[in-house]
Amino acid sequence: MKLITSRDNPRLKTIRRLALDSQAYRKLGLVWMEGDHLCRAALSRGVKPDLAVFSESIWQVSEFEWAQCAEEVWVVSDDLFSNLSALDSPSKMGFLMKLPTPPELDPRAATVVLDRLQDAGNVGAILRSASAFGFKQVVAIKGTAGLWSPKVLRAGMGAHFGMRLMESASVEDIQGFQVPLLGTDVHEGPFLHELIQQSKLPSRCAWVMGHEGQGVSPELMALVAQKVRIAQPGGEESLNVATAAAICLHASATSG
């Protein structure tokens, strides 16, 4: 364990940049995750970070639990940790790790395709639903919020560490899929519950979830084998994309 006291420490400056800039992880090749839950999720999946940083107050009560969690362990004052964090209520611990190497795309895997989603909370929530319902591959089309950005990591609640995640994909990457592509549409296609009743909803497929305002792009929709609508008896015009994704992924996971 090392006690770090200087705000000018270069690695602490790097962590601060990663916490504040959603694109910094791509430039630096590093990921900063903050909070007990995220750190435990990473460890449970076999991740051993390069550096663990703890505030003094949490280290005093957790030293024996976390002493071997990383290659290096640093302790900083509570005030200094607060300076690292972008949260209103800093979590008092975090891990710094190398950005995982992107995997090869598996054209036969149950997949979620994210088409230019902008809201980090939506992206993280979809990753969490995908993991929960057995969709272990997520492919993000270029223009989607960064999958390893701090806000997406927090919203994903640890789902990242058990999934195959690909960023900056193109429509051409999707053309090679060997599972049917399904896409939600407000006006066209059968209702989801009808496909379930008719046993026509494939359990292994790729769901395409589109931009919050524009929906799925015409280029991607041209590849979709089945457009699907979600019944909304209450009369709302549309659903939040993360909510729609959860409904669709759960339906596929339980349709068999």
C-alpha positions as CSV (number, residue, x, y, z in Angstrom):
1,M,0.0,0.0,0.0
2,K,1.2,3.5,-0.9
3,L,-0.1,6.7,0.7
4,I,-0.4,9.4,-2.0
5,T,-0.7,13.0,-0.9
6,S,0.0,15.1,-3.9
7,R,-2.8,16.4,-6.2
8,D,-0.1,16.7,-8.9
9,N,0.5,13.0,-9.1
10,P,0.4,12.1,-12.8
11,R,-1.8,9.0,-12.4
12,L,-4.3,10.8,-10.2
13,K,-4.5,13.5,-13.0
14,T,-5.2,10.7,-15.5
15,I,-7.9,9.3,-13.3
16,R,-9.5,12.8,-13.0
17,R,-9.5,13.1,-16.8
18,L,-11.1,9.7,-17.2
19,A,-13.8,10.5,-14.6
20,L,-14.7,13.8,-16.3
21,D,-14.3,13.1,-20.0
22,S,-16.5,10.4,-21.5
23,Q,-14.2,9.9,-24.5
24,A,-10.9,9.9,-22.6
25,Y,-10.8,6.1,-22.2
26,R,-10.4,5.8,-25.9
27,K,-7.5,8.2,-26.1
28,L,-5.7,6.8,-23.0
29,G,-6.5,3.1,-23.3
30,L,-7.6,3.1,-19.7
31,V,-10.8,2.6,-17.8
32,W,-11.7,4.1,-14.4
33,M,-14.5,2.5,-12.5
34,E,-15.7,4.0,-9.2
35,G,-17.6,2.3,-6.4
36,D,-17.8,-0.8,-4.3
37,H,-20.4,-2.6,-6.6
38,L,-18.5,-2.1,-9.8
39,C,-15.2,-3.1,-8.3
40,R,-16.6,-6.3,-6.8
41,A,-18.3,-7.1,-10.2
42,A,-15.0,-6.8,-12.0
43,L,-13.2,-9.0,-9.5
44,S,-15.9,-11.6,-9.6
45,R,-15.3,-11.9,-13.4
46,G,-11.6,-12.4,-13.0
47,V,-10.5,-8.8,-13.6
48,K,-7.4,-7.7,-11.7
49,P,-6.9,-4.0,-12.1
50,D,-3.5,-2.3,-12.4
51,L,-4.4,0.1,-9.6
52,A,-6.9,0.4,-6.8
53,V,-7.4,3.8,-5.1
54,F,-9.1,4.1,-1.7
55,S,-10.0,7.1,0.5
56,E,-8.5,6.9,3.9
57,S,-11.9,6.5,5.6
58,I,-12.8,3.4,3.7
59,W,-9.3,1.9,3.8
60,Q,-9.3,2.1,7.6
61,V,-12.3,-0.3,7.8
62,S,-11.6,-2.4,4.7
63,E,-7.9,-2.9,4.5
64,F,-7.9,-6.7,5.0
65,E,-10.6,-7.2,2.5
66,W,-9.0,-5.3,-0.3
67,A,-5.3,-5.5,0.3
68,Q,-4.7,-8.0,-2.6
69,C,-7.3,-6.7,-5.0
70,A,-4.9,-5.0,-7.5
71,E,-1.3,-4.9,-8.7
72,E,-0.9,-1.6,-6.7
73,V,-3.0,-0.2,-4.0
74,W,-3.0,3.5,-3.2
75,V,-4.7,5.4,-0.3
76,V,-5.5,9.1,-0.6
77,S,-7.2,11.5,1.7
78,D,-11.0,11.8,1.5
79,D,-10.7,15.3,0.1
80,L,-8.2,14.2,-2.6
81,F,-10.5,11.3,-3.6
82,S,-13.4,13.7,-3.9
83,N,-11.2,15.7,-6.3
84,L,-10.9,12.6,-8.5
85,S,-14.6,11.9,-8.7
86,A,-17.3,13.3,-11.0
87,L,-20.0,12.1,-8.6
88,D,-22.0,14.4,-6.3
89,S,-21.3,11.8,-3.6
90,P,-18.0,10.1,-4.3
91,S,-17.9,6.4,-3.7
92,K,-14.5,6.5,-1.9
93,M,-12.9,3.7,-3.9
94,G,-12.1,2.8,-7.6
95,F,-10.1,0.7,-10.0
96,L,-7.9,1.7,-12.9
97,M,-7.5,-0.9,-15.6
98,K,-6.4,-1.3,-19.2
99,L,-9.2,-0.9,-21.8
100,P,-10.1,-4.5,-22.8
101,T,-9.1,-5.5,-26.3
102,P,-12.2,-5.6,-28.5
103,P,-13.2,-9.2,-29.3
104,E,-13.9,-10.6,-32.7
105,L,-17.5,-10.4,-33.7
106,D,-19.4,-13.7,-33.3
107,P,-22.0,-13.7,-36.2
108,R,-24.0,-16.5,-34.5
109,A,-24.3,-15.0,-31.0
110,A,-27.4,-13.6,-29.5
111,T,-26.7,-9.9,-29.8
112,V,-27.9,-6.4,-29.1
113,V,-27.0,-3.8,-31.8
114,L,-27.0,-0.2,-30.5
115,D,-27.6,2.2,-33.3
116,R,-26.3,5.6,-32.4
117,L,-27.9,5.7,-28.9
118,Q,-26.9,9.0,-27.2
119,D,-27.9,8.7,-23.6
120,A,-25.3,6.9,-21.4
121,G,-28.0,5.8,-19.0
122,N,-29.9,4.1,-21.7
123,V,-26.8,2.4,-23.0
124,G,-25.8,1.1,-19.6
125,A,-29.4,0.0,-18.8
126,I,-29.5,-2.0,-22.1
127,L,-26.2,-3.7,-21.3
128,R,-27.6,-4.7,-17.9
129,S,-30.7,-6.1,-19.5
130,A,-28.7,-7.9,-22.2
131,S,-26.6,-9.6,-19.6
132,A,-29.6,-10.6,-17.5
133,F,-31.4,-12.2,-20.4
134,G,-28.5,-14.0,-21.9
135,F,-27.5,-11.7,-24.8
136,K,-23.7,-11.8,-24.2
137,Q,-22.7,-9.7,-27.2
138,V,-23.3,-6.0,-27.7
139,V,-22.3,-4.2,-30.9
140,A,-22.4,-0.4,-30.9
141,I,-22.7,1.4,-34.2
142,K,-20.4,4.4,-34.5
143,G,-22.0,7.4,-32.9
144,T,-23.3,5.4,-29.8
145,A,-22.3,6.7,-26.4
146,G,-19.0,5.2,-25.3
147,L,-19.5,1.7,-23.8
148,W,-16.7,2.2,-21.3
149,S,-17.4,5.7,-20.3
150,P,-18.0,6.3,-16.5
151,K,-21.8,6.9,-16.8
152,V,-22.3,3.8,-19.0
153,L,-20.2,1.8,-16.5
154,R,-22.3,3.0,-13.6
155,A,-25.6,2.3,-15.3
156,G,-24.4,-1.1,-16.4
157,M,-23.9,-2.1,-12.8
158,G,-21.2,-4.7,-13.7
159,A,-22.7,-6.2,-16.8
160,H,-19.6,-5.1,-18.9
161,F,-17.4,-7.8,-17.4
162,G,-19.4,-10.8,-18.6
163,M,-20.0,-9.6,-22.2
164,R,-18.4,-9.3,-25.6
165,L,-18.5,-5.5,-26.3
166,M,-17.6,-4.0,-29.7
167,E,-17.6,-0.3,-30.4
168,S,-17.6,1.9,-33.6
169,A,-19.1,-0.8,-35.7
170,S,-20.5,-0.2,-39.2
171,V,-23.5,-1.4,-41.0
172,E,-21.2,-3.6,-43.0
173,D,-20.2,-5.4,-39.8
174,I,-23.8,-6.3,-39.2
175,Q,-24.4,-7.7,-42.7
176,G,-22.5,-10.8,-41.8
177,F,-24.8,-11.9,-39.0
178,Q,-26.0,-15.4,-39.2
179,V,-28.9,-14.9,-36.8
180,P,-32.1,-13.1,-37.7
181,L,-32.1,-9.3,-37.0
182,L,-35.2,-7.9,-35.3
183,G,-36.0,-4.2,-35.0
184,T,-38.6,-2.3,-33.1
185,D,-40.9,0.0,-35.1
186,V,-43.7,2.3,-33.9
187,H,-46.0,1.7,-36.9
188,E,-45.0,-1.5,-38.8
189,G,-44.8,-5.2,-38.1
190,P,-46.7,-7.6,-35.8
191,F,-47.0,-7.0,-32.1
192,L,-44.4,-8.7,-29.9
193,H,-47.0,-10.6,-27.9
194,E,-48.5,-11.9,-31.1
195,L,-45.2,-13.4,-32.2
196,I,-44.9,-15.0,-28.8
197,Q,-48.4,-16.5,-29.0
198,Q,-47.6,-17.8,-32.5
199,S,-44.2,-19.2,-31.4
200,K,-42.5,-17.1,-34.1
201,L,-40.1,-15.2,-31.9
202,P,-36.6,-16.6,-32.2
203,S,-34.7,-17.0,-28.9
204,R,-31.3,-16.6,-30.7
205,C,-31.4,-13.4,-32.7
206,A,-30.0,-9.9,-32.9
207,W,-32.2,-7.1,-31.6
208,V,-31.5,-3.7,-33.2
209,M,-32.2,-0.7,-30.8
210,G,-32.3,2.7,-32.5
211,H,-31.4,6.3,-31.7
212,E,-33.7,7.8,-29.0
213,G,-35.2,10.3,-31.4
214,Q,-34.6,9.0,-34.9
215,G,-35.0,5.3,-34.3
216,V,-33.2,2.6,-36.3
217,S,-31.4,4.0,-39.4
218,P,-32.8,3.1,-42.8
219,E,-29.6,1.3,-43.7
220,L,-29.9,-1.0,-40.7
221,M,-33.6,-1.4,-41.0
222,A,-33.1,-2.7,-44.5
223,L,-31.2,-5.6,-42.9
224,V,-33.9,-6.4,-40.4
225,A,-35.7,-9.7,-41.0
226,Q,-38.7,-8.8,-38.8
227,K,-40.1,-5.4,-37.6
228,V,-41.8,-5.7,-34.3
229,R,-44.2,-3.4,-32.4
230,I,-44.8,-3.3,-28.7
231,A,-48.4,-3.0,-27.6
232,Q,-49.0,0.1,-25.5
233,P,-52.6,0.0,-24.2
234,G,-52.1,3.2,-22.2
235,G,-51.8,5.2,-25.4
236,E,-48.2,6.6,-25.1
237,E,-46.7,7.4,-28.4
238,S,-43.4,5.5,-27.8
239,L,-41.3,3.9,-25.1
240,N,-37.9,4.8,-23.8
241,V,-35.4,2.7,-25.7
242,A,-34.0,1.0,-22.6
243,T,-37.5,0.0,-21.6
244,A,-38.3,-1.3,-25.0
245,A,-35.0,-3.3,-25.1
246,A,-35.8,-4.9,-21.7
247,I,-39.2,-6.0,-22.9
248,C,-37.9,-7.4,-26.2
249,L,-34.9,-9.2,-24.7
250,H,-36.9,-10.7,-22.0
251,A,-39.5,-11.9,-24.6
252,S,-36.7,-13.6,-26.6
253,A,-35.1,-15.2,-23.6
254,T,-38.3,-16.8,-22.4
255,S,-39.9,-17.6,-25.8
256,G,-38.4,-21.1,-26.0
